[in-house]
Amino acid sequence: MTFRGFASVFYSEPAVLGLLANVFSAFYVALQNFAHVSAGTPAVGLENTLAGIHLILIGGLVQLVAGLLTFRKYDHLAGTTFVAFSALWGSYGATRLVLGSWEISRSSVVPTALPGLPDKARTDAVTAVTDLSTFLNTATITLSSSTDALTINVPNVTATLTFPGNISLPQPPPIAESAVAGLVPYITVAFIVTFCSATANYVMPVVFGAITATLVMEAVGVRAARALGASGFLQLVIAAVGLYGAAALLLKGLYQRHVLPGFGNAPFDVLLLGAAIKPSEQKQVRKGREEEDEKKKNSKYAEPFALGNMADTVAAAVLAFHSFGYPASFQVGVLWVSIDAAALLLASYYACLRGDCFHCTKFGLHCALWLVLAWEEFVFSVSFPRLAVGLEEVALGRLSLVGGWFFLLSSLVPCLLSLCRERAELLHNMSFTFITMAALPQVPSRSRGPFLGFCLTLYSGISLYMSFVSLVNSIAEKALISRGNRLVAPAKLQEALFGLKRCCTPYPVPVPPAPASPAQLSARLPDALFYLCNGLAAWAAIPVPPVRLAQGLLALPGVLVPGIAMQLYVARLQVRGGRRFGPTVPFCYATIWATWGCLRLAGPAIKISNPVLHAFSAVAVALLIINFFIIITAAYSNLILLILTVTMEAILACFLLFTLNQPALPLEAGLLAFFGTVCLYGATAALINHIFEKNLVPMGPKIIKSAKPKAVSGTSPPCPCPTSEKTSGLRTIAAILEAGGVCGIPSDTVYTLAASCKHPSAIQRIYNIKDRPLAKPICLTIANLKQLEAVEPPFSPLLWEFMRHVYPGGIGCIVHKGLWLRKLGVGEAYDYVGTKDSIMIRISDLTVTSHLLSMTGPLAITSANPSGEPDSTHHDMVVSRLADKLDGILCDGDSTELVSSTVVICTKIDEGQCLFTISSPSLPSSKVPSECQSHCLLQRVPSISSLPQGSCPSSERGRCQRPRCCRSLRKSKTRWLPLKMP
């Protein structure tokens, strides 16, 4: 049995952590801003360094933890916001850290002895140098690059020193320009978040709106220091309102109800943002739902699409500013892009957790491009001036790079698959393709900057629009804002893609159906990203002899970023997927590219003269042996992977020859080009096959087929166990229930056994399956409250109000039986559910269960465990304990809770009495209307079983008012809540 995560009840209210991170970060910056305005001098040196560390740790890492926990709670808005703002605070802190480090390092280059000064001035100058900070405040240093002269101005003394050779002082990083380039896109992102947060509550819009205004003032304050005072005031607003919001959420988590106002209601409903969709688009939306619902959304993790688009917006905007020459140096901008790329990688990871291969690969490819472009510009604008590399050598080095062409070809694959998606998605991917075209090193340098800047600006604008649409649609969990209709139907695109396989067969072959299980697909979810990473590294490593310093350093990011960083990310995804070989192949190939980049590309910079002395030959032999075993394992997978590993073996052989001073550069270049081409085909095939869940593009058969032992071949479950990720799985279980079967299904608490009310005999089977005493009734579950309202049961207005607040959720209300049950669809099972006079109604807050109930109608359910044993919190527990007695099990992974539902007896709610069990945490008071709280006092009280005889929560002067009730409560482990009449 495997557990893939904690139940969501363990995560409580992670928004408290996110708000506190913003509070502390804003308050810290406010103090520095007020000090700057009052003293007239900004923070310098160690103050900036400490500020950077605090912002990175608190505003960055702590808020990132809050965002990850919120993603697990299926909170689209808070999860996206906290991760995006963690990147903002981390980038801002990194900027402060760079500034402080430079100011400290500047003081370390001041000479402590000044032999060129006159005797009288030398004593004064050396005394000033004793305290470096005092010296920097009282002395001015001027370096003349033409005369190699160092001019030092000490009060009352001016001296000019001339040194043989060059003098290099640390150049100030472009803090102001880089901060403006980074803050501008974050201002637009924060504005979108502020607008969307108004659909959630009243506190978040104030906090996020103040953050938006603060970013504007900080950007203005770069040039006008007076704006920092207004920024400090806004940061105090963030601290005050954020602290109130954190306290309100903390109390809500403790008392399970809203104690302080501000949460629970919103300024306006998100549904008001819905735009009118054309009839043609509505038809395509309906058809798209029928086709795309085959792979259902994973409701355990929030949607990462808005986060990925926001990260694309920021990275593209920062690179666009630099492409237009603002700033000329990318020393600080590379940090903004790198931190933002980490947020983009998280979006890719959560897309993988949701089983979305398209966005997982798309965001991963975008992350690789932003990092490669950023670090290439860092090398060009920072490293080359320090290494005194000539412009002619740099130009020749750029022309020899071919890694950008692989980015261009790779970007065409998402464009192809976007033909059967919305037009906005197609436009978004096409604009990314334009960026890869503009970023090609072979584009003339004079036109490359403006062309690339225009393409990046266009892409940033489209990504910003996609962020807004994705966030609104995610919050509403429906397509409120249309992104356009499709150009090509998915079925036609599949037919066209399958044409390649038809060309390889001598007879007509129809499009294959979807396999019975994902294991029969020729590709897994991370495979496309694995092929892309290796292809990018291979084409970037193609040598054009002779390999000089400029060419090696410019090609280094193209090899290290996809070959190491992204490859290790793929290894993590393989661990998550539980593959047979796990992360072995991507981890070993990451080692290969790291060794290759260290020797072949960085060798001239780190002065590696004789590779043999550095044991690279031994490393090459070890990698050859490891890759030989990888070839054997690849023979069990498919032909494409086998060709890939065999080609890598030949590349390693060329690497070994290079370490022995016998290079075969033309052969090596040809092998790397062929390796990248195979990777491009493998990535295309893997992505297409996994998205359409059909083997449309051939990847070749298994060379070695493993025969399963007889003892293992019969270990399949004795009943059908379809997954809940597909509508076909729900239809399978629905058909079994309609035929009179008993199935295990998930719910919003624990797994349950279900039987259709159309078959009373199936309900009777439940008692035999779990050895349940006949005295214990079985409850009824329906899809939504509207089904109950349609049959018009004779419930009081108070009971209706109570149900509207607790449904859907982990609550079961016991109400009086009546003829309304037959109208509901119970039919012949009227006498088989509930007791003679009452019945418990459940409405699950789980999308999978709601869809299933919409297909089957009301179901009779009870917990899926043998009587007296713990509840089943994973489908593996149901399989291991009851599979041989059931007709089917709907597999949905871990349950969202660890205990069964709370039972509330509402038969006497109008009389001021309400009874509920303690099998789960107390009913959240936030879901109980104020007019009901006078009838039903829902708060934590001591357990009846722990009270001495003759006392209970409703006692007066130590004497029990309901002694008979207390005795029964001790036996049934329930709590009695005293109710106050209005």
Secondary structure, DSSP 8 states (H G I E B T S, - for coil): ----S--GGGG--THHHHHHHHHHHHHHHHHHHHHHHHHSS---THHHHHHHHHIIIIIIIIHHHHHHHHHHTT-HHHHHHHHHHHHHHHHHHHHHHHHHHHHHHHHHTS-S--TTS-HHHHHHHHHHHHSHHHHHHH-EEEEETTTTEEEEEETTEEEEEE-SS---------HHHHHHHHHHHHHHHHHHHHHHHTTT-SHHHHHHHHHHHHHHHHHHHTT-TTHHHHHHHHHHHHHHHHHHHHHHHHHHHHHSS--STTSS--SS-GGGG-----HHHHHHHHHHHHHHTTS---TTS---HHHHHHHHHHHHHHHHHHHTTSSS--TTHHHHHHHHHHHHHHHHHHHHHTT-HHHHHHHHHHHHHHHHHHHHHHIIIIIHHHHT--HHHHHHHHHT--HHHHHHHHHHHHHHHGGGS-HHHHHHHHHHHHHHHHT-TTS-HHHHHHHHHHHHHHHHHHHHHHHHHHHHHHHHTS--S-----SS-HHHHHHHHTHHHHHTSSS--------SSGGGSS--TTHHHHHHHHHHHHHHT---SS--HHHHHHHHHHHHIIIIIHHHHHHHHHHHHT-SSTTHHHHHHHHHHHHHIIIIISTTTTT---GGGGTHHHHHHHHHHHHHHHHHHHTTT-HHHHHHHHHHHHHHHHHHHHHTT---HHHHHHHHHHHHHHHHHHHHHHHHHHHHTS--S-----SS-----HHHHT-S-SS---BTTSHHHHHHHHHHHHTT-EEEE--SSS-EEEEETT-HHHHHHHHHHTT--TTS--EEEES-HHHHHHT-----HHHHHHHHHH-SSSEEEEEE--THHHHHT-GGGGGTSS-SSEEEEEE---HHHHHHHHHH-SEEEEESS-TTS----BHHHHHHHHGGG-SEE-B-SB-S-SS--EEEE-TTGGGT-EEEE-SSS---GGGS-HHHHTTS--S----GGGS-TT--TT-BTTB-S-HHHHHHHHHHTEEEE-----
